[in-house]
Amino acid sequence: MAQTTMTFRVDDSLKKDFDKLCDEFGLSNTAALTIFMKTMVRERRIPFEIRTEPLDEVAAKGRLAFWALRAEARRNGLTDMTLEEINEEIRAARRGE
């Protein structure tokens, strides 16, 4: 059977994690990808479910998170912050302060 080479780009961290997991399974990354591809061709589908929550559920969760954060801000006396003060708090958190 003739073979061909495939080349594609993937995030370094994902590649390292994938290689480590393949090693734990006793597979090369080539063998793992070949298994995936053969399964996909044989079953004529992606061999796992790809899904997301309906947008209305995502929006509802977002609103709940917003109201929870707003209540927490109220409890901590932070309701009168300007947008610039809020952004500075975010920047400080990202700097680890």
mmCIF file as gemmi writes it, N, C-alpha and C atoms, coordinates in Angstrom:
data_model
loop_
_atom_site.group_PDB
_atom_site.id
_atom_site.type_symbol
_atom_site.label_atom_id
_atom_site.label_alt_id
_atom_site.label_comp_id
_atom_site.label_asym_id
_atom_site.label_entity_id
_atom_site.label_seq_id
_atom_site.pdbx_PDB_ins_code
_atom_site.Cartn_x
_atom_site.Cartn_y
_atom_site.Cartn_z
_atom_site.occupancy
_atom_site.B_iso_or_equiv
_atom_site.pdbx_formal_charge
_atom_site.auth_seq_id
_atom_site.auth_asym_id
_atom_site.pdbx_PDB_model_num
ATOM 1 N N . MET Axp A 1 ? 0.857 -1.174 0 1 0 ? 1 A 1
ATOM 2 C CA . MET Axp A 1 ? 0 0 0 1 0 ? 1 A 1
ATOM 3 C C . MET Axp A 1 ? 0.904 1.239 0 1 0 ? 1 A 1
ATOM 4 N N . ALA Axp A 2 ? 0.679 2.154 -0.914 1 0 ? 2 A 1
ATOM 5 C CA . ALA Axp A 2 ? 1.453 3.393 -0.991 1 0 ? 2 A 1
ATOM 6 C C . ALA Axp A 2 ? 1.102 4.287 0.19 1 0 ? 2 A 1
ATOM 7 N N . GLN Axp A 3 ? 2.074 5.018 0.64 1 0 ? 3 A 1
ATOM 8 C CA . GLN Axp A 3 ? 1.851 5.947 1.759 1 0 ? 3 A 1
ATOM 9 C C . GLN Axp A 3 ? 2.213 7.342 1.315 1 0 ? 3 A 1
ATOM 10 N N . THR Axp A 4 ? 1.613 8.309 1.982 1 0 ? 4 A 1
ATOM 11 C CA . THR Axp A 4 ? 1.896 9.712 1.706 1 0 ? 4 A 1
ATOM 12 C C . THR Axp A 4 ? 2.131 10.426 3.027 1 0 ? 4 A 1
ATOM 13 N N . THR Axp A 5 ? 2.75 11.562 2.951 1 0 ? 5 A 1
ATOM 14 C CA . THR Axp A 5 ? 3.029 12.352 4.14 1 0 ? 5 A 1
ATOM 15 C C . THR Axp A 5 ? 2.033 13.495 4.237 1 0 ? 5 A 1
ATOM 16 N N . MET Axp A 6 ? 1.529 13.72 5.45 1 0 ? 6 A 1
ATOM 17 C CA . MET Axp A 6 ? 0.642 14.861 5.709 1 0 ? 6 A 1
ATOM 18 C C . MET Axp A 6 ? 1.378 15.807 6.642 1 0 ? 6 A 1
ATOM 19 N N . THR Axp A 7 ? 1.267 17.07 6.369 1 0 ? 7 A 1
ATOM 20 C CA . THR Axp A 7 ? 1.863 18.084 7.229 1 0 ? 7 A 1
ATOM 21 C C . THR Axp A 7 ? 0.791 19.091 7.59 1 0 ? 7 A 1
ATOM 22 N N . PHE Axp A 8 ? 0.674 19.399 8.869 1 0 ? 8 A 1
ATOM 23 C CA . PHE Axp A 8 ? -0.275 20.434 9.294 1 0 ? 8 A 1
ATOM 24 C C . PHE Axp A 8 ? 0.241 21.099 10.544 1 0 ? 8 A 1
ATOM 25 N N . ARG Axp A 9 ? -0.269 22.273 10.808 1 0 ? 9 A 1
ATOM 26 C CA . ARG Axp A 9 ? 0.174 23.05 11.964 1 0 ? 9 A 1
ATOM 27 C C . ARG Axp A 9 ? -0.785 22.839 13.13 1 0 ? 9 A 1
ATOM 28 N N . VAL Axp A 10 ? -0.195 22.778 14.322 1 0 ? 10 A 1
ATOM 29 C CA . VAL Axp A 10 ? -0.987 22.629 15.536 1 0 ? 10 A 1
ATOM 30 C C . VAL Axp A 10 ? -0.25 23.355 16.664 1 0 ? 10 A 1
ATOM 31 N N . ASP Axp A 11 ? -0.996 23.844 17.62 1 0 ? 11 A 1
ATOM 32 C CA . ASP Axp A 11 ? -0.44 24.541 18.769 1 0 ? 11 A 1
ATOM 33 C C . ASP Axp A 11 ? 0.605 23.662 19.477 1 0 ? 11 A 1
ATOM 34 N N . ASP Axp A 12 ? 1.73 24.248 19.871 1 0 ? 12 A 1
ATOM 35 C CA . ASP Axp A 12 ? 2.804 23.491 20.522 1 0 ? 12 A 1
ATOM 36 C C . ASP Axp A 12 ? 2.324 22.745 21.758 1 0 ? 12 A 1
ATOM 37 N N . SER Axp A 13 ? 1.554 23.418 22.58 1 0 ? 13 A 1
ATOM 38 C CA . SER Axp A 13 ? 1.072 22.809 23.82 1 0 ? 13 A 1
ATOM 39 C C . SER Axp A 13 ? 0.164 21.614 23.53 1 0 ? 13 A 1
ATOM 40 N N . LEU Axp A 14 ? -0.72 21.764 22.551 1 0 ? 14 A 1
ATOM 41 C CA . LEU Axp A 14 ? -1.606 20.663 22.17 1 0 ? 14 A 1
ATOM 42 C C . LEU Axp A 14 ? -0.79 19.484 21.659 1 0 ? 14 A 1
ATOM 43 N N . LYS Axp A 15 ? 0.213 19.757 20.841 1 0 ? 15 A 1
ATOM 44 C CA . LYS Axp A 15 ? 1.077 18.691 20.296 1 0 ? 15 A 1
ATOM 45 C C . LYS Axp A 15 ? 1.775 17.942 21.42 1 0 ? 15 A 1
ATOM 46 N N . LYS Axp A 16 ? 2.327 18.658 22.386 1 0 ? 16 A 1
ATOM 47 C CA . LYS Axp A 16 ? 3.014 18.014 23.507 1 0 ? 16 A 1
ATOM 48 C C . LYS Axp A 16 ? 2.049 17.148 24.305 1 0 ? 16 A 1
ATOM 49 N N . ASP Axp A 17 ? 0.858 17.687 24.592 1 0 ? 17 A 1
ATOM 50 C CA . ASP Axp A 17 ? -0.142 16.919 25.346 1 0 ? 17 A 1
ATOM 51 C C . ASP Axp A 17 ? -0.584 15.685 24.568 1 0 ? 17 A 1
ATOM 52 N N . PHE Axp A 18 ? -0.784 15.848 23.255 1 0 ? 18 A 1
ATOM 53 C CA . PHE Axp A 18 ? -1.198 14.733 22.401 1 0 ? 18 A 1
ATOM 54 C C . PHE Axp A 18 ? -0.117 13.658 22.378 1 0 ? 18 A 1
ATOM 55 N N . ASP Axp A 19 ? 1.147 14.065 22.183 1 0 ? 19 A 1
ATOM 56 C CA . ASP Axp A 19 ? 2.249 13.105 22.155 1 0 ? 19 A 1
ATOM 57 C C . ASP Axp A 19 ? 2.351 12.346 23.476 1 0 ? 19 A 1
ATOM 58 N N . LYS Axp A 20 ? 2.182 13.067 24.59 1 0 ? 20 A 1
ATOM 59 C CA . LYS Axp A 20 ? 2.261 12.435 25.913 1 0 ? 20 A 1
ATOM 60 C C . LYS Axp A 20 ? 1.147 11.406 26.083 1 0 ? 20 A 1
ATOM 61 N N . LEU Axp A 21 ? -0.061 11.761 25.701 1 0 ? 21 A 1
ATOM 62 C CA . LEU Axp A 21 ? -1.186 10.841 25.823 1 0 ? 21 A 1
ATOM 63 C C . LEU Axp A 21 ? -0.999 9.633 24.911 1 0 ? 21 A 1
ATOM 64 N N . CYS Axp A 22 ? -0.551 9.856 23.688 1 0 ? 22 A 1
ATOM 65 C CA . CYS Axp A 22 ? -0.287 8.735 22.781 1 0 ? 22 A 1
ATOM 66 C C . CYS Axp A 22 ? 0.745 7.795 23.395 1 0 ? 22 A 1
ATOM 67 N N . ASP Axp A 23 ? 1.78 8.361 23.987 1 0 ? 23 A 1
ATOM 68 C CA . ASP Axp A 23 ? 2.814 7.555 24.631 1 0 ? 23 A 1
ATOM 69 C C . ASP Axp A 23 ? 2.213 6.725 25.768 1 0 ? 23 A 1
ATOM 70 N N . GLU Axp A 24 ? 1.321 7.332 26.563 1 0 ? 24 A 1
ATOM 71 C CA . GLU Axp A 24 ? 0.662 6.605 27.649 1 0 ? 24 A 1
ATOM 72 C C . GLU Axp A 24 ? -0.168 5.442 27.102 1 0 ? 24 A 1
ATOM 73 N N . PHE Axp A 25 ? -0.749 5.63 25.92 1 0 ? 25 A 1
ATOM 74 C CA . PHE Axp A 25 ? -1.548 4.582 25.282 1 0 ? 25 A 1
ATOM 75 C C . PHE Axp A 25 ? -0.675 3.559 24.557 1 0 ? 25 A 1
ATOM 76 N N . GLY Axp A 26 ? 0.609 3.84 24.444 1 0 ? 26 A 1
ATOM 77 C CA . GLY Axp A 26 ? 1.5 2.958 23.708 1 0 ? 26 A 1
ATOM 78 C C . GLY Axp A 26 ? 1.371 3.102 22.202 1 0 ? 26 A 1
ATOM 79 N N . LEU Axp A 27 ? 0.964 4.286 21.762 1 0 ? 27 A 1
ATOM 80 C CA . LEU Axp A 27 ? 0.774 4.563 20.338 1 0 ? 27 A 1
ATOM 81 C C . LEU Axp A 27 ? 1.683 5.695 19.902 1 0 ? 27 A 1
ATOM 82 N N . SER Axp A 28 ? 2.075 5.664 18.654 1 0 ? 28 A 1
ATOM 83 C CA . SER Axp A 28 ? 2.72 6.852 18.081 1 0 ? 28 A 1
ATOM 84 C C . SER Axp A 28 ? 1.608 7.832 17.72 1 0 ? 28 A 1
ATOM 85 N N . ASN Axp A 29 ? 1.965 9.09 17.541 1 0 ? 29 A 1
ATOM 86 C CA . ASN Axp A 29 ? 0.934 10.039 17.116 1 0 ? 29 A 1
ATOM 87 C C . ASN Axp A 29 ? 0.433 9.69 15.716 1 0 ? 29 A 1
ATOM 88 N N . THR Axp A 30 ? 1.302 9.126 14.886 1 0 ? 30 A 1
ATOM 89 C CA . THR Axp A 30 ? 0.882 8.685 13.546 1 0 ? 30 A 1
ATOM 90 C C . THR Axp A 30 ? -0.154 7.579 13.65 1 0 ? 30 A 1
ATOM 91 N N . ALA Axp A 31 ? 0.071 6.602 14.537 1 0 ? 31 A 1
ATOM 92 C CA . ALA Axp A 31 ? -0.89 5.501 14.705 1 0 ? 31 A 1
ATOM 93 C C . ALA Axp A 31 ? -2.231 6.032 15.212 1 0 ? 31 A 1
ATOM 94 N N . ALA Axp A 32 ? -2.195 6.965 16.17 1 0 ? 32 A 1
ATOM 95 C CA . ALA Axp A 32 ? -3.442 7.513 16.719 1 0 ? 32 A 1
ATOM 96 C C . ALA Axp A 32 ? -4.226 8.248 15.639 1 0 ? 32 A 1
ATOM 97 N N . LEU Axp A 33 ? -3.544 9.066 14.852 1 0 ? 33 A 1
ATOM 98 C CA . LEU Axp A 33 ? -4.232 9.793 13.783 1 0 ? 33 A 1
ATOM 99 C C . LEU Axp A 33 ? -4.731 8.845 12.692 1 0 ? 33 A 1
ATOM 100 N N . THR Axp A 34 ? -3.986 7.79 12.426 1 0 ? 34 A 1
ATOM 101 C CA . THR Axp A 34 ? -4.433 6.795 11.439 1 0 ? 34 A 1
ATOM 102 C C . THR Axp A 34 ? -5.697 6.096 11.925 1 0 ? 34 A 1
ATOM 103 N N . ILE Axp A 35 ? -5.746 5.733 13.205 1 0 ? 35 A 1
ATOM 104 C CA . ILE Axp A 35 ? -6.951 5.128 13.777 1 0 ? 35 A 1
ATOM 105 C C . ILE Axp A 35 ? -8.14 6.067 13.618 1 0 ? 35 A 1
ATOM 106 N N . PHE Axp A 36 ? -7.921 7.334 13.953 1 0 ? 36 A 1
ATOM 107 C CA . PHE Axp A 36 ? -8.99 8.328 13.816 1 0 ? 36 A 1
ATOM 108 C C . PHE Axp A 36 ? -9.475 8.403 12.368 1 0 ? 36 A 1
ATOM 109 N N . MET Axp A 37 ? -8.538 8.511 11.425 1 0 ? 37 A 1
ATOM 110 C CA . MET Axp A 37 ? -8.903 8.651 10.024 1 0 ? 37 A 1
ATOM 111 C C . MET Axp A 37 ? -9.611 7.408 9.491 1 0 ? 37 A 1
ATOM 112 N N . LYS Axp A 38 ? -9.11 6.205 9.836 1 0 ? 38 A 1
ATOM 113 C CA . LYS Axp A 38 ? -9.755 4.973 9.376 1 0 ? 38 A 1
ATOM 114 C C . LYS Axp A 38 ? -11.177 4.857 9.926 1 0 ? 38 A 1
ATOM 115 N N . THR Axp A 39 ? -11.349 5.213 11.2 1 0 ? 39 A 1
ATOM 116 C CA . THR Axp A 39 ? -12.686 5.169 11.803 1 0 ? 39 A 1
ATOM 117 C C . THR Axp A 39 ? -13.613 6.14 11.104 1 0 ? 39 A 1
ATOM 118 N N . MET Axp A 40 ? -13.126 7.322 10.822 1 0 ? 40 A 1
ATOM 119 C CA . MET Axp A 40 ? -13.937 8.326 10.147 1 0 ? 40 A 1
ATOM 120 C C . MET Axp A 40 ? -14.356 7.859 8.753 1 0 ? 40 A 1
ATOM 121 N N . VAL Axp A 41 ? -13.426 7.287 8.012 1 0 ? 41 A 1
ATOM 122 C CA . VAL Axp A 41 ? -13.733 6.803 6.658 1 0 ? 41 A 1
ATOM 123 C C . VAL Axp A 41 ? -14.696 5.613 6.72 1 0 ? 41 A 1
ATOM 124 N N . ARG Axp A 42 ? -14.43 4.661 7.621 1 0 ? 42 A 1
ATOM 125 C CA . ARG Axp A 42 ? -15.267 3.465 7.729 1 0 ? 42 A 1
ATOM 126 C C . ARG Axp A 42 ? -16.7 3.819 8.134 1 0 ? 42 A 1
ATOM 127 N N . GLU Axp A 43 ? -16.843 4.723 9.13 1 0 ? 43 A 1
ATOM 128 C CA . GLU Axp A 43 ? -18.175 5.061 9.652 1 0 ? 43 A 1
ATOM 129 C C . GLU Axp A 43 ? -18.816 6.25 8.935 1 0 ? 43 A 1
ATOM 130 N N . ARG Axp A 44 ? -18.017 6.91 8.094 1 0 ? 44 A 1
ATOM 131 C CA . ARG Axp A 44 ? -18.489 8.076 7.345 1 0 ? 44 A 1
ATOM 132 C C . ARG Axp A 44 ? -19.053 9.15 8.272 1 0 ? 44 A 1
ATOM 133 N N . ARG Axp A 45 ? -18.354 9.352 9.379 1 0 ? 45 A 1
ATOM 134 C CA . ARG Axp A 45 ? -18.734 10.383 10.355 1 0 ? 45 A 1
ATOM 135 C C . ARG Axp A 45 ? -17.533 10.679 11.236 1 0 ? 45 A 1
ATOM 136 N N . ILE Axp A 46 ? -17.57 11.808 11.916 1 0 ? 46 A 1
ATOM 137 C CA . ILE Axp A 46 ? -16.557 12.09 12.923 1 0 ? 46 A 1
ATOM 138 C C . ILE Axp A 46 ? -16.885 11.188 14.111 1 0 ? 46 A 1
ATOM 139 N N . PRO Axp A 47 ? -15.933 10.394 14.579 1 0 ? 47 A 1
ATOM 140 C CA . PRO Axp A 47 ? -16.249 9.356 15.562 1 0 ? 47 A 1
ATOM 141 C C . PRO Axp A 47 ? -16.424 9.849 17.006 1 0 ? 47 A 1
ATOM 142 N N . PHE Axp A 48 ? -16.825 11.064 17.155 1 0 ? 48 A 1
ATOM 143 C CA . PHE Axp A 48 ? -17.189 11.593 18.462 1 0 ? 48 A 1
ATOM 144 C C . PHE Axp A 48 ? -18.144 12.741 18.241 1 0 ? 48 A 1
ATOM 145 N N . GLU Axp A 49 ? -18.871 13.081 19.293 1 0 ? 49 A 1
ATOM 146 C CA . GLU Axp A 49 ? -19.888 14.124 19.171 1 0 ? 49 A 1
ATOM 147 C C . GLU Axp A 49 ? -19.246 15.504 19.285 1 0 ? 49 A 1
ATOM 148 N N . ILE Axp A 50 ? -19.613 16.388 18.396 1 0 ? 50 A 1
ATOM 149 C CA . ILE Axp A 50 ? -19.213 17.785 18.463 1 0 ? 50 A 1
ATOM 150 C C . ILE Axp A 50 ? -20.493 18.577 18.671 1 0 ? 50 A 1
ATOM 151 N N . ARG Axp A 51 ? -20.562 19.265 19.793 1 0 ? 51 A 1
ATOM 152 C CA . ARG Axp A 51 ? -21.794 19.988 20.055 1 0 ? 51 A 1
ATOM 153 C C . ARG Axp A 51 ? -21.503 21.184 20.948 1 0 ? 51 A 1
ATOM 154 N N . THR Axp A 52 ? -22.46 22.035 21.02 1 0 ? 52 A 1
ATOM 155 C CA . THR Axp A 52 ? -22.412 23.177 21.919 1 0 ? 52 A 1
ATOM 156 C C . THR Axp A 52 ? -23.816 23.375 22.46 1 0 ? 52 A 1
ATOM 157 N N . GLU Axp A 53 ? -23.893 24.121 23.517 1 0 ? 53 A 1
ATOM 158 C CA . GLU Axp A 53 ? -25.203 24.39 24.082 1 0 ? 53 A 1
ATOM 159 C C . GLU Axp A 53 ? -25.965 25.338 23.16 1 0 ? 53 A 1
ATOM 160 N N . PRO Axp A 54 ? -27.287 25.245 23.16 1 0 ? 54 A 1
ATOM 161 C CA . PRO Axp A 54 ? -28.071 26.207 22.382 1 0 ? 54 A 1
ATOM 162 C C . PRO Axp A 54 ? -27.749 27.638 22.843 1 0 ? 54 A 1
ATOM 163 N N . LEU Axp A 55 ? -27.767 28.574 21.9 1 0 ? 55 A 1
ATOM 164 C CA . LEU Axp A 55 ? -27.391 29.951 22.213 1 0 ? 55 A 1
ATOM 165 C C . LEU Axp A 55 ? -28.227 30.559 23.324 1 0 ? 55 A 1
ATOM 166 N N . ASP Axp A 56 ? -29.515 30.226 23.39 1 0 ? 56 A 1
ATOM 167 C CA . ASP Axp A 56 ? -30.334 30.8 24.453 1 0 ? 56 A 1
ATOM 168 C C . ASP Axp A 56 ? -29.881 30.313 25.822 1 0 ? 56 A 1
ATOM 169 N N . GLU Axp A 57 ? -29.39 29.071 25.93 1 0 ? 57 A 1
ATOM 170 C CA . GLU Axp A 57 ? -28.871 28.572 27.201 1 0 ? 57 A 1
ATOM 171 C C . GLU Axp A 57 ? -27.554 29.256 27.56 1 0 ? 57 A 1
ATOM 172 N N . VAL Axp A 58 ? -26.711 29.469 26.564 1 0 ? 58 A 1
ATOM 173 C CA . VAL Axp A 58 ? -25.449 30.163 26.801 1 0 ? 58 A 1
ATOM 174 C C . VAL Axp A 58 ? -25.728 31.587 27.278 1 0 ? 58 A 1
ATOM 175 N N . ALA Axp A 59 ? -26.658 32.258 26.617 1 0 ? 59 A 1
ATOM 176 C CA . ALA Axp A 59 ? -27.003 33.623 26.998 1 0 ? 59 A 1
ATOM 177 C C . ALA Axp A 59 ? -27.591 33.65 28.405 1 0 ? 59 A 1
ATOM 178 N N . ALA Axp A 60 ? -28.435 32.686 28.731 1 0 ? 60 A 1
ATOM 179 C CA . ALA Axp A 60 ? -29.041 32.637 30.068 1 0 ? 60 A 1
ATOM 180 C C . ALA Axp A 60 ? -27.963 32.446 31.129 1 0 ? 60 A 1
ATOM 181 N N . LYS Axp A 61 ? -26.996 31.57 30.872 1 0 ? 61 A 1
ATOM 182 C CA . LYS Axp A 61 ? -25.9 31.375 31.828 1 0 ? 61 A 1
ATOM 183 C C . LYS Axp A 61 ? -25.064 32.647 31.963 1 0 ? 61 A 1
ATOM 184 N N . GLY Axp A 62 ? -24.858 33.328 30.85 1 0 ? 62 A 1
ATOM 185 C CA . GLY Axp A 62 ? -24.114 34.589 30.885 1 0 ? 62 A 1
ATOM 186 C C . GLY Axp A 62 ? -24.825 35.637 31.724 1 0 ? 62 A 1
ATOM 187 N N . ARG Axp A 63 ? -26.153 35.725 31.548 1 0 ? 63 A 1
ATOM 188 C CA . ARG Axp A 63 ? -26.913 36.684 32.358 1 0 ? 63 A 1
ATOM 189 C C . ARG Axp A 63 ? -26.853 36.334 33.841 1 0 ? 63 A 1
ATOM 190 N N . LEU Axp A 64 ? -26.969 35.047 34.165 1 0 ? 64 A 1
ATOM 191 C CA . LEU Axp A 64 ? -26.877 34.627 35.566 1 0 ? 64 A 1
ATOM 192 C C . LEU Axp A 64 ? -25.513 34.988 36.152 1 0 ? 64 A 1
ATOM 193 N N . ALA Axp A 65 ? -24.455 34.761 35.388 1 0 ? 65 A 1
ATOM 194 C CA . ALA Axp A 65 ? -23.111 35.109 35.856 1 0 ? 65 A 1
ATOM 195 C C . ALA Axp A 65 ? -22.987 36.61 36.057 1 0 ? 65 A 1
ATOM 196 N N . PHE Axp A 66 ? -23.536 37.389 35.138 1 0 ? 66 A 1
ATOM 197 C CA . PHE Axp A 66 ? -23.499 38.848 35.26 1 0 ? 66 A 1
ATOM 198 C C . PHE Axp A 66 ? -24.2 39.305 36.538 1 0 ? 66 A 1
ATOM 199 N N . TRP Axp A 67 ? -25.41 38.775 36.767 1 0 ? 67 A 1
ATOM 200 C CA . TRP Axp A 67 ? -26.153 39.194 37.957 1 0 ? 67 A 1
ATOM 201 C C . TRP Axp A 67 ? -25.462 38.744 39.232 1 0 ? 67 A 1
ATOM 202 N N . ALA Axp A 68 ? -24.821 37.595 39.224 1 0 ? 68 A 1
ATOM 203 C CA . ALA Axp A 68 ? -24.076 37.133 40.393 1 0 ? 68 A 1
ATOM 204 C C . ALA Axp A 68 ? -22.89 38.048 40.669 1 0 ? 68 A 1
ATOM 205 N N . LEU Axp A 69 ? -22.183 38.427 39.615 1 0 ? 69 A 1
ATOM 206 C CA . LEU Axp A 69 ? -21.051 39.347 39.785 1 0 ? 69 A 1
ATOM 207 C C . LEU Axp A 69 ? -21.521 40.72 40.257 1 0 ? 69 A 1
ATOM 208 N N . ARG Axp A 70 ? -22.639 41.161 39.724 1 0 ? 70 A 1
ATOM 209 C CA . ARG Axp A 70 ? -23.187 42.46 40.129 1 0 ? 70 A 1
ATOM 210 C C . ARG Axp A 70 ? -23.57 42.439 41.614 1 0 ? 70 A 1
ATOM 211 N N . ALA Axp A 71 ? -24.189 41.353 42.069 1 0 ? 71 A 1
ATOM 212 C CA . ALA Axp A 71 ? -24.551 41.23 43.486 1 0 ? 71 A 1
ATOM 213 C C . ALA Axp A 71 ? -23.297 41.197 44.358 1 0 ? 71 A 1
ATOM 214 N N . GLU Axp A 72 ? -22.265 40.499 43.911 1 0 ? 72 A 1
ATOM 215 C CA . GLU Axp A 72 ? -21 40.435 44.654 1 0 ? 72 A 1
ATOM 216 C C . GLU Axp A 72 ? -20.362 41.818 44.736 1 0 ? 72 A 1
ATOM 217 N N . ALA Axp A 73 ? -20.398 42.56 43.655 1 0 ? 73 A 1
ATOM 218 C CA . ALA Axp A 73 ? -19.861 43.929 43.665 1 0 ? 73 A 1
ATOM 219 C C . ALA Axp A 73 ? -20.631 44.794 44.648 1 0 ? 73 A 1
ATOM 220 N N . ARG Axp A 74 ? -21.938 44.652 44.666 1 0 ? 74 A 1
ATOM 221 C CA . ARG Axp A 74 ? -22.781 45.42 45.596 1 0 ? 74 A 1
ATOM 222 C C . ARG Axp A 74 ? -22.411 45.086 47.04 1 0 ? 74 A 1
ATOM 223 N N . ARG Axp A 75 ? -22.223 43.798 47.336 1 0 ? 75 A 1
ATOM 224 C CA . ARG Axp A 75 ? -21.855 43.377 48.699 1 0 ? 75 A 1
ATOM 225 C C . ARG Axp A 75 ? -20.502 43.941 49.108 1 0 ? 75 A 1
ATOM 226 N N . ASN Axp A 76 ? -19.615 44.135 48.127 1 0 ? 76 A 1
ATOM 227 C CA . ASN Axp A 76 ? -18.271 44.637 48.422 1 0 ? 76 A 1
ATOM 228 C C . ASN Axp A 76 ? -18.13 46.139 48.216 1 0 ? 76 A 1
ATOM 229 N N . GLY Axp A 77 ? -19.243 46.828 48 1 0 ? 77 A 1
ATOM 230 C CA . GLY Axp A 77 ? -19.204 48.281 47.848 1 0 ? 77 A 1
ATOM 231 C C . GLY Axp A 77 ? -18.519 48.758 46.592 1 0 ? 77 A 1
ATOM 232 N N . LEU Axp A 78 ? -18.609 48.009 45.531 1 0 ? 78 A 1
ATOM 233 C CA . LEU Axp A 78 ? -17.915 48.362 44.292 1 0 ? 78 A 1
ATOM 234 C C . LEU Axp A 78 ? -18.874 48.792 43.185 1 0 ? 78 A 1
ATOM 235 N N . THR Axp A 79 ? -20.043 49.262 43.535 1 0 ? 79 A 1
ATOM 236 C CA . THR Axp A 79 ? -21.042 49.573 42.506 1 0 ? 79 A 1
ATOM 237 C C . THR Axp A 79 ? -20.795 50.89 41.8 1 0 ? 79 A 1
ATOM 238 N N . ASP Axp A 80 ? -19.967 51.76 42.349 1 0 ? 80 A 1
ATOM 239 C CA . ASP Axp A 80 ? -19.772 53.076 41.749 1 0 ? 80 A 1
ATOM 240 C C . ASP Axp A 80 ? -18.462 53.197 40.978 1 0 ? 80 A 1
ATOM 241 N N . MET Axp A 81 ? -17.889 52.078 40.554 1 0 ? 81 A 1
ATOM 242 C CA . MET Axp A 81 ? -16.639 52.124 39.819 1 0 ? 81 A 1
ATOM 243 C C . MET Axp A 81 ? -16.886 52.578 38.387 1 0 ? 81 A 1
ATOM 244 N N . THR Axp A 82 ? -15.951 53.374 37.882 1 0 ? 82 A 1
ATOM 245 C CA . THR Axp A 82 ? -16.024 53.764 36.479 1 0 ? 82 A 1
ATOM 246 C C . THR Axp A 82 ? -15.501 52.621 35.614 1 0 ? 82 A 1
ATOM 247 N N . LEU Axp A 83 ? -15.745 52.719 34.317 1 0 ? 83 A 1
ATOM 248 C CA . LEU Axp A 83 ? -15.244 51.707 33.407 1 0 ? 83 A 1
ATOM 249 C C . LEU Axp A 83 ? -13.724 51.65 33.46 1 0 ? 83 A 1
ATOM 250 N N . GLU Axp A 84 ? -13.075 52.793 33.557 1 0 ? 84 A 1
ATOM 251 C CA . GLU Axp A 84 ? -11.612 52.819 33.641 1 0 ? 84 A 1
ATOM 252 C C . GLU Axp A 84 ? -11.128 52.144 34.92 1 0 ? 84 A 1
ATOM 253 N N . GLU Axp A 85 ? -11.818 52.338 36.04 1 0 ? 85 A 1
ATOM 254 C CA . GLU Axp A 85 ? -11.442 51.673 37.293 1 0 ? 85 A 1
ATOM 255 C C . GLU Axp A 85 ? -11.62 50.152 37.178 1 0 ? 85 A 1
ATOM 256 N N . ILE Axp A 86 ? -12.685 49.75 36.539 1 0 ? 86 A 1
ATOM 257 C CA . ILE Axp A 86 ? -12.923 48.317 36.325 1 0 ? 86 A 1
ATOM 258 C C . ILE Axp A 86 ? -11.811 47.736 35.458 1 0 ? 86 A 1
ATOM 259 N N . ASN Axp A 87 ? -11.474 48.434 34.377 1 0 ? 87 A 1
ATOM 260 C CA . ASN Axp A 87 ? -10.406 47.959 33.489 1 0 ? 87 A 1
ATOM 261 C C . ASN Axp A 87 ? -9.069 47.898 34.219 1 0 ? 87 A 1
ATOM 262 N N . GLU Axp A 88 ? -8.806 48.85 35.1 1 0 ? 88 A 1
ATOM 263 C CA . GLU Axp A 88 ? -7.561 48.832 35.865 1 0 ? 88 A 1
ATOM 264 C C . GLU Axp A 88 ? -7.538 47.642 36.818 1 0 ? 88 A 1
ATOM 265 N N . GLU Axp A 89 ? -8.671 47.317 37.413 1 0 ? 89 A 1
ATOM 266 C CA . GLU Axp A 89 ? -8.762 46.127 38.274 1 0 ? 89 A 1
ATOM 267 C C . GLU Axp A 89 ? -8.443 44.868 37.467 1 0 ? 89 A 1
ATOM 268 N N . ILE Axp A 90 ? -8.955 44.797 36.271 1 0 ? 90 A 1
ATOM 269 C CA . ILE Axp A 90 ? -8.689 43.645 35.399 1 0 ? 90 A 1
ATOM 270 C C . ILE Axp A 90 ? -7.203 43.579 35.063 1 0 ? 90 A 1
ATOM 271 N N . ARG Axp A 91 ? -6.619 44.729 34.687 1 0 ? 91 A 1
ATOM 272 C CA . ARG Axp A 91 ? -5.19 44.751 34.358 1 0 ? 91 A 1
ATOM 273 C C . ARG Axp A 91 ? -4.35 44.324 35.56 1 0 ? 91 A 1
ATOM 274 N N . ALA Axp A 92 ? -4.708 44.8 36.75 1 0 ? 92 A 1
ATOM 275 C CA . ALA Axp A 92 ? -3.97 44.433 37.968 1 0 ? 92 A 1
ATOM 276 C C . ALA Axp A 92 ? -4.073 42.929 38.231 1 0 ? 92 A 1
ATOM 277 N N . ALA Axp A 93 ? -5.257 42.382 38.034 1 0 ? 93 A 1
ATOM 278 C CA . ALA Axp A 93 ? -5.436 40.934 38.233 1 0 ? 93 A 1
ATOM 279 C C . ALA Axp A 93 ? -4.589 40.149 37.252 1 0 ? 93 A 1
ATOM 280 N N . ARG Axp A 94 ? -4.514 40.618 36.025 1 0 ? 94 A 1
ATOM 281 C CA . ARG Axp A 94 ? -3.696 39.923 35.015 1 0 ? 94 A 1
ATOM 282 C C . ARG Axp A 94 ? -2.212 40.012 35.323 1 0 ? 94 A 1
ATOM 283 N N . ARG Axp A 95 ? -1.806 41.119 35.969 1 0 ? 95 A 1
ATOM 284 C CA . ARG Axp A 95 ? -0.405 41.26 36.382 1 0 ? 95 A 1
ATOM 285 C C . ARG Axp A 95 ? -0.112 40.467 37.649 1 0 ? 95 A 1
ATOM 286 N N . GLY Axp A 96 ? -1.159 39.931 38.277 1 0 ? 96 A 1
ATOM 287 C CA . GLY Axp A 96 ? -0.986 39.141 39.499 1 0 ? 96 A 1
ATOM 288 C C . GLY Axp A 96 ? -0.903 39.981 40.753 1 0 ? 96 A 1
ATOM 289 N N . GLU Axp A 97 ? -1.407 41.183 40.696 1 0 ? 97 A 1
ATOM 290 C CA . GLU Axp A 97 ? -1.357 42.069 41.87 1 0 ? 97 A 1
ATOM 291 C C . GLU Axp A 97 ? -2.509 41.829 42.804 1 0 ? 97 A 1
